[in-house]
Amino acid sequence: MFEYSLTRKGGFGPSFFCPYFSDMMTVEITGTPDLNSIITVAQLKEHLRVDHTDEDTLIEAYRDAAIAWIEDYCNTRLGDVSAVGYMDYFYNVRFPIGPVNSIASVTYTDTANQTATLPTAKYWFDIKTKATRMTFDNVPDLYDDTFNAVQINMNVGYAEADIPQPFITAIRWMVAHLYEQRQPIISGSLLTMLPIGLYAILNPYRVITSV
């Protein structure tokens, strides 16, 4: 049985080990991917068998919406981008987004209300798991009464050239669904939904930190 205690807002005490990980992290995406590097309007028109340009803007909007929905459903990013993870204090954490490609630094608000960089010897992480995990040891105290006192600077998402094919297939299917239906359609009492196959091909790529 593991015993532990918190040391104020600084987090866990010296030489602390805990097998439990929190899911409490807010992630802000600070980079912008090139969606045309993921799939172009021309490629989608080929799938839709559209040979005119009248609806290019509409198809592009459907593509953007499809990518946003897929990213939200899978807790991922298509196209690798810079991001910042925010925590209120130091604690063992699982990242609610993936894949995490690298962690550049960890910064925090010190007791003088200044931004400081945490030495790499005070934290370690595992980006091989689907939900990246990170833990800290012998951390400093933080400034009192502040949110988001800890910031993790990282790179997340699939590089455009390495996006798994099921994501591209899902984008094509969803754009085709939006293009053909234009709006939710009610047939009798049944609401036309996205094909069940869309969930089937995306489920293996979902990043889930809790159940």
C-alpha positions in Angstrom: 0.0 0.0 0.0 1.4 3.4 -1.0 1.3 6.3 1.4 1.8 9.9 0.3 1.1 13.5 1.2 0.9 16.8 -0.6 3.3 19.6 0.3 1.1 22.7 -0.2 0.9 23.8 -3.8 4.4 22.7 -4.6 3.1 19.2 -5.1 4.5 16.0 -3.7 7.4 15.8 -1.3 11.0 14.6 -1.9 11.6 11.2 -3.4 8.0 10.7 -3.9 6.6 7.8 -5.9 2.9 7.4 -6.7 1.3 4.9 -9.1 -1.7 7.1 -9.7 -2.1 9.7 -12.4 -4.5 12.6 -12.7 -6.4 13.6 -15.8 -6.6 17.2 -14.8 -4.8 19.1 -17.6 -6.0 21.8 -20.0 -4.3 21.8 -23.4 -4.0 24.9 -25.6 -3.0 24.4 -29.2 -0.6 27.2 -30.1 0.4 26.0 -33.6 -1.6 25.9 -36.8 -1.3 22.9 -39.2 -1.7 23.2 -43.0 -4.9 21.3 -43.7 -4.1 21.0 -47.3 -1.1 18.9 -46.3 -3.6 16.4 -44.8 -6.0 16.2 -47.7 -6.8 18.7 -50.4 -10.2 19.8 -51.8 -9.2 18.3 -55.1 -8.7 14.9 -53.5 -12.1 15.2 -51.8 -13.7 16.2 -55.1 -12.3 13.1 -56.7 -13.9 11.0 -53.9 -17.2 12.9 -54.3 -17.0 12.7 -58.1 -17.4 16.4 -58.4 -15.9 17.9 -61.5 -16.9 21.6 -61.1 -15.6 24.4 -58.9 -18.9 25.9 -57.8 -18.8 24.2 -54.4 -15.1 24.3 -53.6 -15.6 26.6 -50.7 -18.4 24.4 -49.3 -16.3 21.3 -49.6 -13.4 23.0 -47.9 -15.6 24.0 -45.1 -16.9 20.4 -44.8 -13.3 19.2 -44.7 -12.3 21.6 -42.0 -15.4 20.5 -39.9 -14.7 16.8 -40.5 -11.1 17.2 -39.3 -12.2 19.2 -36.2 -14.8 16.5 -35.3 -12.3 13.7 -35.8 -9.7 15.5 -33.7 -12.2 16.1 -30.9 -13.5 12.5 -31.0 -10.1 11.0 -30.9 -8.4 13.6 -28.6 -5.7 14.0 -31.2 -4.3 16.4 -33.8 -3.9 15.8 -37.5 -0.7 17.7 -38.3 1.9 18.1 -35.6 1.6 21.4 -33.8 3.0 23.2 -30.7 0.9 23.1 -27.6 0.9 24.0 -23.9 -0.5 21.9 -21.1 -1.7 23.8 -18.0 -1.9 22.4 -14.5 -2.7 24.2 -11.2 0.2 22.5 -9.4 2.7 19.6 -9.8 1.1 16.1 -9.9 1.4 12.9 -11.8 -0.7 13.4 -14.9 -1.9 11.6 -18.1 -2.1 13.9 -21.1 -5.6 14.2 -22.6 -4.2 14.6 -26.1 -1.9 12.5 -28.3 0.3 11.6 -29.7 2.8 13.7 -27.8 6.0 13.8 -29.9 8.2 15.8 -27.6 8.3 17.9 -24.4 10.4 21.0 -24.8 10.2 22.4 -21.2 8.2 22.7 -18.0 7.8 26.2 -16.6 6.0 27.3 -13.4 5.1 30.4 -11.5 7.4 30.6 -8.5 6.7 32.1 -5.1 7.9 35.5 -6.3 5.2 35.4 -9.0 7.9 35.0 -11.7 8.1 32.4 -14.5 10.9 29.8 -13.9 11.9 26.7 -15.8 11.9 23.4 -14.0 15.1 21.4 -14.3 14.7 18.3 -16.4 16.1 16.2 -13.4 12.9 16.9 -11.5 10.5 15.3 -14.0 10.3 12.4 -16.4 7.7 11.2 -18.9 6.6 8.3 -21.1 5.5 9.2 -24.6 5.3 5.6 -25.8 2.0 5.0 -24.1 -1.1 6.1 -26.0 -1.9 8.6 -23.2 1.4 10.2 -22.3 2.2 10.2 -18.6 4.4 12.5 -16.6 5.6 12.5 -13.0 7.6 15.0 -10.9 10.0 14.7 -8.0 11.2 17.1 -5.3 9.5 20.1 -6.9 9.6 23.7 -5.7 6.7 25.6 -4.1 4.4 27.6 -6.4 2.9 31.1 -6.1 -0.2 31.0 -3.9 -3.7 31.4 -5.2 -3.2 31.1 -8.9 -4.5 28.8 -11.7 -2.4 27.2 -14.4 0.8 27.7 -12.4 2.5 24.8 -14.2 2.9 24.9 -18.0 4.2 22.0 -20.1 5.5 23.1 -23.6 5.2 20.3 -26.1 4.7 19.2 -29.7 1.6 17.0 -30.3 -0.2 15.4 -33.2 0.6 13.2 -36.2 3.0 14.7 -38.7 1.2 15.3 -42.0 3.2 12.6 -43.8 2.6 10.1 -41.0 -1.2 10.4 -40.5 -2.6 6.8 -40.4 -4.8 6.1 -43.4 -7.9 5.4 -41.4 -8.0 9.1 -40.5 -7.9 10.1 -44.2 -10.7 7.5 -44.9 -12.8 8.9 -42.1 -12.4 12.5 -43.5 -13.6 11.3 -46.9 -16.6 9.5 -45.4 -17.6 12.4 -43.3 -17.2 15.0 -46.0 -19.3 12.8 -48.3 -22.0 12.4 -45.6 -22.1 16.2 -45.1 -22.1 16.9 -48.8 -24.9 14.5 -49.6 -27.1 15.3 -46.6 -26.4 19.0 -46.2 -28.3 18.8 -42.9 -29.6 16.2 -40.4 -32.3 14.3 -42.1 -35.3 12.7 -40.3 -36.9 9.7 -42.0 -39.9 8.8 -40.0 -38.7 8.9 -36.4 -35.1 7.9 -37.1 -32.3 10.5 -37.4 -29.8 9.8 -40.1 -26.4 9.5 -38.3 -22.8 9.1 -39.4 -22.1 5.6 -40.7 -21.2 3.2 -37.8 -18.0 2.3 -39.8 -16.7 5.8 -39.1 -16.5 5.0 -35.4 -15.1 1.6 -36.0 -12.1 2.8 -37.9 -11.4 5.7 -35.5 -11.8 3.9 -32.2 -8.4 2.3 -32.2 -6.8 5.8 -32.3 -8.7 7.4 -29.5 -6.7 8.8 -26.6 -8.7 8.0 -23.5 -7.4 8.8 -20.0 -10.3 7.7 -17.9 -13.5 5.6 -18.0 
